[in-house]
């Protein structure tokens, strides 16, 4: 089976074989006679090793897409059709395939998944996606209750098959990781895709500085490259993984396989740099991106677990403190990078906890918003809308969300105790919104399309900022308790603006809209709120009311978008059924 190493010329991985029951693959056990007349029982199990290891009679760890022995030999790794079918069968049933490892490195066998809980498609085949959440927050009426989550057997993120598949040996070191870098041309394409799609949303990596370090790595001889900074190699690999998620490949399986290989390499490079005991700006940047990768890859529980380590590392590095106090002798560039990186950690923690209804952790800081340096930005370009003002907008929004939404929702407490408290909180959100530069508030379809024609970067930022703002506002209006009911008009208006940002993203950047997990999930939760209000229409609310008709149209449009991928995506198929019912 070809791997990222075999994609020097182009990305071209074979499609996965169809799953077949293992019981149908077991051959009969033939026998023969030796010269003394005794019966010799031949091997009654098919070889699961790759063809190269079988021919050379070397130990094969049976890793996918490439075994370790072939990675060391830099040779093509292929498995027999029978071995592939057995592997696919094990994966579909949640069974950990046997791996050949030294005895001292063997891990306890993963608990076999209960076949009764596996979701099946209409044709009876197990879907590729992970199962529904078994989290304690699964009782949420709109967030986790209908979202396929992480596979139950993948809870240990460091030894599970997903998301960090173990292709690496104890003695291989960083050299083993560097050897599987793709070609320079292929790497350039993926890095360019990262800066085109991901960097506008999370502008925490200074592109010119990274490019200089990146080109320096490629200019090194192969032997010297093996001794470079492990955190830089980790950052490059996770950017390759993120870029792979947004490129067009012949099949989703090929994209997932390649991207997960790259993120495994990134994690191994982090380990080789001793990132747990020696955190650095690069290691924190890498961990932020790994967390977003895991979310996009439908491993939200693993992402939340890894984000917990990330927060501890950020605190250990002092990112939550004012750089002028922690590193007073540092250059202005490093201080700026520390502030931008803390904002990225703060942003990720805030909206991750809103989605999962779990307690926020990035809560202790004295980093000041006004200290962000805007001298390298043109104040006259795009009416003051640039990366720094975008960071400031999200920073301000995160501050009010942490205090008013994250903590009460994580404790199942009311967001507002009285209608007057709700009005004050809504007014506070409006003040935050009106503080945004005008381009970030020009939110209608024609304006966004015009914006995308001359600045796709700014259009992406506007859509993400608007989506988060209106989603939070919807939560405030939809909150209800014994003292008050939800605000129907405010909820539907906010939900409309929030889900409309996803519609616009899908119109302008359709391929990207299918990758961003949190954008998709917010849109689904907004559509679910709309569906509940339509289904339980209050008295006096006419079916011909323009607000009701617009809400119904938003719901039907969301169902239509999900149906585009429901044939191949069990997540979309599940959500279509939920919204339709």
N, C-alpha and C positions, 0 to 999 in steps of 0.2 A: 504494500500500500504506500504510495508516494507520500512525502511529507513536505513541510516547508523548505527543507534543504533541496528537494527536487524541483522547486519552483523558481529556479534561477532564471529561466527563460520567461515563464508566465505562470500565473496561478491556474493550475489545472489538476484538480484532485478527482479521483474516481468517485462515483456515487456509491453509497452504502448498499450492501446486499440486503435483500429482504430477509426478514426474520423467519426462521423455521424452528419448530420444536427440536430440542436436542435429542429426544428419544427417537426421532425419525432418522438421526444421523449416525447411530451406533452400528458399525458393521458387525457381521458375524465373526466368530473367532475361528479361523481356519487352523488346521494342525498339519504337521508333516513328520517324517521319520528321519532320525539321524542315522549314520552308518551302523551303529550298534543295535538298531531296531527300536529304540525308544522313541516315543512320541514327543515332539517339540511343539509346545503351544506358542504360536506367534502372538505378537503384540495385538491386543484386542481394543486399543484405544487409538483414535486418530491423533496424529501429531499436531499440537497447537502451536509449535514453534514456527518461526518464519522459515522460508525456503532456504535462505542463505545459511542460517545457523544449522538447519537440518543437514545440508550438504557438507558444511565444514565441521559438523559434529561439535559445535560449541554451545555453551549454555545460552539460552534465549530467555529474556525476561517477559517476552510476549507483549511488550508495550505497543500501544497504538498512538499515533500513526507510525511510529518507528521504534524498534527495539533498541536498547542501549548498545548492543554489540554492533549493529549496523551503523549506528550513529558514530561509534568510534572508528569503524572501518571506512566511514564516509561512503557507504555503498547503498544501493537501492534495497529497501526492505519490503518484501512482498509475502503475503500469507496465502495459503491454499484456500480455495473456495470453501472447503469444509471447515477450516479453522475460522474463517470470517463468519460463516453462518452460526457456528457455536458461540462465538464472541457476541454477535448481535443478539442471539437468543438469551444469553446471560444478562446483557445490558437491559433488554426489554423487560425481563422478569425481576430486575433489581438484585441479581445474584452477582457477587464479586467473583470474577474469573480467577482461576489459580494463577499465581505468578511464581516464577522460580527465583528465590532469593536465598542468600546465605541464612543459615539457621539463626544466627544471632540477630538478624535484622527482621525476622518474621514478625508480623503483627497479628493480633487475634483476628480471626475471620469475622468479616462484617455480618451483622445480623441480617438474615434473609428477609426481604420484604414480604409482607402478607399479600399473596396474589389476589385475595378478595377485595383489596382496596385499590387495585390498579384500574385506572380509567381506560376504557377501550373505545376505539372509534367505531363507526357504523359498520365497517367491514370486519370487525372482530380483532384487528391487530392492535397491540398495545401502542399508545402514542409515545413519541420520543420525549415530550416535555415532562417536567417533574410534576409531582402530585400536588394536590391542594394543601394549603397550609394546615398544620396541626398546632399552630401557635395558640397560646392562651388568649391572644387578641383576635382570634378568628370569629368571635361573637359580634364583631363590629358589623353594623348593618350595611356598610358600604365599602369598607376598605379591604379586609383580608378574607371575608367569608366566601368569596367566589373567585379567588385568585390562585391558580396553580402556583405552588411555592417551590421550595427546594426538596430534593429527594431525601426521605428520612434517613437513609444510610449514609448521607454525605454531611453529617453534622461535624465531623472532625476535619476541619479545612486543611490540615497539614498532611493527612494520610489518606483522605478519601480519593476515589478515582476522579471525582469532580470536586472543585474546579482545578486543583493543582495536581494533575497526574504526575506520578513520580517516574521520570525518565532518567534520573540522575543517580550516580554512585557516590559513596562516601569519599572516595579518593579522587574523584574527577575534578573537583574544584571549579573555579571560574572558567578555566580553559575549556571544560566540557560544554559550558553554556555558550561561550564565544564561538565555538566551532559550528553551532547550528544557526548563526546569523544568516538571513537570506542574502541574496546578492545585493550589491550596492544599488543597482537600478530598481530592484523590487522594494528595497528598504526606502528609497527616496519617494516612491509612489505612495507608500503607506504613511510616511511621515508627513508628506504634503496633504494627504487626506485628513490626517489628525488636525493639522493647523487650519484646514479649511472648514471642518465641521465641529470638532470638539473644542478647540481653543477659543472660539467666540463665546461659548457658553461658560467655560471655566478658564478665564485668561490669567493663569497663575504662573506660566512658564514664559520667561523672556525669550522670544524667538531668536533674536540675533545671537545672544549668548549661547543658547542651546545649539544653534547651527554651527557655531565655531567649535564647540566641544565635539559635536557629532562628526564633523568633517575631519577633526584631528584623529578620532578613533579609526576612521576608515583609511587615513593616510599612514597609519602604523603598519609595520610588518606583522604578519600573523602571530609570530612568537611574542612580540612586544604587546600586542593587543590582549593577550591572555593575562597580562599583569596590570591592566588598567583598573580604574576605580569601579568596583562592583556595583555601586549605586547608580553610576552613569549607565552601565550596561543594563541594569534593571529598568531604568527610566526609558531607555531606547526600546526595550522589548515590550513594555506595557503600552507605549505609544504605537508600536507596530500592531499590538493586539487590538487597541481601540480603532486604529485605522482600518484593520481588517474587518471589523464589525460593520463598517460603512461602505466598503467596496462591493461591487457587484460580482458575485460568483455564480457558477452554474446551478448550485443547490445550497440550501441553508446548512445541510450537514457538512459540506465542504468548508463553508465559512466558519462554522462553530468549531470544527476540528482544528483548523489552522489557528484561529484566534486563541483557543484554549492551550494549544501547544506554546504559543508565544507568552501567554501570561504565566504558564508554568515555568518557563525559562526566566521570566522576570522575577518570580518569587524565589527561584533558586539563586539567582544573582544577588538578591537582597540577603539571603541567608549567608552567602559567601562574603558579604560585606559586614557581617555581624550587626545587622540593622537593629536588633533588639537591644543591644548594649551600646551601640554607637550611632544614634540617630543623626541624620543630617537633613539639610533642605531637600536634597535630591531624593533621599529615601522617603521623606514625607510626601513629596510630590508623587512619587511612584505609588505609595499606598493609597493616596486619594484616588488616583486613576484606577488602581486595581479594584477599589470598592465600587466605583461606577461601572467598571467592566462586569463585575459579578452581578450587579443589579440588571444591567442590560442582558446578561446571559441567563437570567431567570434563577439566580441563586441569592435571593434577598436575605435569607437567614444567614448564609455564609458572609454576605456583605456586611450585615449588621455586626456579626462577630468580629470580622476583620476591622471594621470601623472602630470598635472598642479599643483594639490595640493601637490603631492610628491616633486616637485621642490621647492615650497615655503617652505615646511618643512625642506628640506635639507639645504636651505639657512639659515633658522631660527636656525638650529642646528650648523651652521658654518662648514658644511662638505666641502664647497668650499674653505675654508681657510686652510693655512698651520697649521697642528695640533700643531706644536711647538710654534705657536703664540696664538692659540685659547685655547688650553689646555696644557700649558707648563709643568704642574706638573703631567700629566697623565702618566701611565705606557706605555712602548714601545708597548705592545700588543694593547692597545686602539688606539694609534696613527696609528698603522698598519691597524687596522680594519676601522678607519675613512678614510684612503686613499683608501683602497680597495672598501669601500662602495661608496665613491664619484665617483670612476671609473665606478662602476656599474650604478649609476645614469647618469653619463656622456655618457656612451655607449648607454643606453636605449634611452636617449633623442636624441642623434645624429642620430641613424639609424631609430628611429621612425619618425623623421622629414624628413628624406630622403624618406621613404616610402610614407608618407602623403603629402609631398611637403608643409610643414608648417614651420613657423619660429622656430629656435632652442632657447632654454631657459637656458640651462646649459652652459652659456658662460662666467661667471665671476668667475675666480678662480686663486689662487696663489699656489695651491698644486703642488709640484714638483715631476716629474716622477722618478727622481733618488733617492728620499727618500724612495721608497718602499724597505723594508728590505727583502733580499733574503737569510739570514743566515740559515733559517730552510729548505732551498731547497738544494738538492744535485746537485752541478754544473756539475758533471761528468755524471749524469744520463740523458739519451736521448739527449745528446749533448747540454745541457743547456736549453732544452725545458721543462718548468714546469709551474705551475700556475702563478707565479710572472712574468716570461717572457711573458706568454700569455697575462696577464693584461697589461704589458708594450706595447706589440705589438698593442693591440686594442686601448690603450690610444694614441699612436702615430698616428694611423690611424684616430681616431676620431678628433684629432687636425686639421689635414689637411682637413678632410671632413667638419668640422664646418665652416672653413674659406672659402673654395673654392666651396663647393657644396650646403650646407644647406641654407645659406643666399640668394645667387642668385636664387636658384630654388623656394624659398618661395616667392620671389618678381617677378617671371617670367622674370628674367634677364638672359642674356647669361652667361654660365659658363666661356667661354673664348671669348674674343672679336676679336682675330686675330689668324691665324694659328700658329704664333710664340708664342703667349701666351698659346695656347693649348700644344705645344711641351714642354714648360717650366713646365706646370702643370703635364703632363705625366711623365716627368723626375723626378719631385718631388715625385710622387706616386711610381715610380720605386725605388727611394732611400729609401723610407719607407719600401718597400717590401724586399729589399736586407738587411735591418737591422734586419729582423726577424731571429731567430735561424734556422739552417738548417732543422730540422724536420718539421717546419711549412712551409717551402718552397719546400719540397719534394712532389710535387703535380702531381702524375700520378696514374693510377688505381692500378698497381701492388705494388707500394710503399705504398699506403694507405691501401691496403689489408694486406700487411706485418705488417704495423704499428698497425692495428686493432687487429692482432693476439696476440701481446704482450702488447699493451696498448690501450684499447678502449677509455679511457679518452683522450689520446693524439690525437687519430684519430678524435674524435668528435671536439676537439679544432681546429685541422688543417682544417677540412672541413668548420667550421663556419667562421674561419678567412679568408680562401681563397674565400669563397662565397662573403663575404662583400667586400673584396679588389677588386675582379674582377668586381663585380657589379658597384662599384664606378668608376672604370676605364672605364667600358662600357658607363656610363653616360657622362664622359668627351669626349670620342670619338664620341658619338652619338649627341652631342650638335651641333646645327647649327643655323645660323642667317643670316642676310643680307650680312655680310662680308665673310662668309665661309660656306661650306657645311660639312656634317658629314664625318668622316674618315671611309669609308666602311670596309676596311680590319681590322683596329683597333677595330671597333665596333663588327664585327663578331668574331674575335679572343677572345676578352674579354668576349663577351656573351657566347661563347662556354665554356671557362674555368669556368665561373660563374655557368652556368646551369649544367655543368658536375659535379660540387661539389654536387649538389642536386641529380644527378643520383647516385653518389657514396654513399651518405647518404641513399638513398632509397635502394640500393643494400645491404649495411652493416647493416642498422638499419631501416628497412622498417616501422615498427610500429611507430617509433619516427618521421620519415619524414612526416607522415600523421598528426602529432600533431602540430609541430612547424609552426605557422602561418607565421612568417616573412620569414622563409626559403622557404616555399611553394610559398609565394607571390612574393618574389624576382625571383624565378625560372620561375613563370608564366610571370612576366614582361619581363624577358630576352627572353623567348620563343616568346613573343609578338613582341619584337623588331626584332628578327630573322624573324618572319613571315611577318612583314611589309617590310623588306628588300628583302625577296624572292618574295613577291607579286609585289613590285615596283622595279624590278631588273633594275639597270642602264644600259645604252647602253654600249656595249663592254664587258659586264659581261656574259660569256658563261655559259650555263646550265651544261656543263661538267667540269667547273672549280672545282678543289678539294675543294676550300673554299665554293663554293655554294653547292656542294654535301654534305659536312660535316654539313653545316647549315641546310639543308633540313632533314638530318638524325637526328640532334638534335631536330628539331621541331616534327618529327614523333615519336621520343622516348618520348618526353614530353606528346604528345597526348595519347600515349599508356599507360603511367603511370596514367594519369588523368582518362582514361576510366576504369581502374580497380575499381574505386569507384564511377563512374558516375551514376550507377543504384540507389544508395542510397543517394548520395550527390549532391544536386542541384548546389553547388558551382563548383564542378568538371564538372558537366554536362554543365553548362554555359560556362566554360572555354574551354571545348572541342569544343563547337560550335564556339566560338570566334576564336580559333586558326585554326580550320578546314576551316573557311570561309576566 
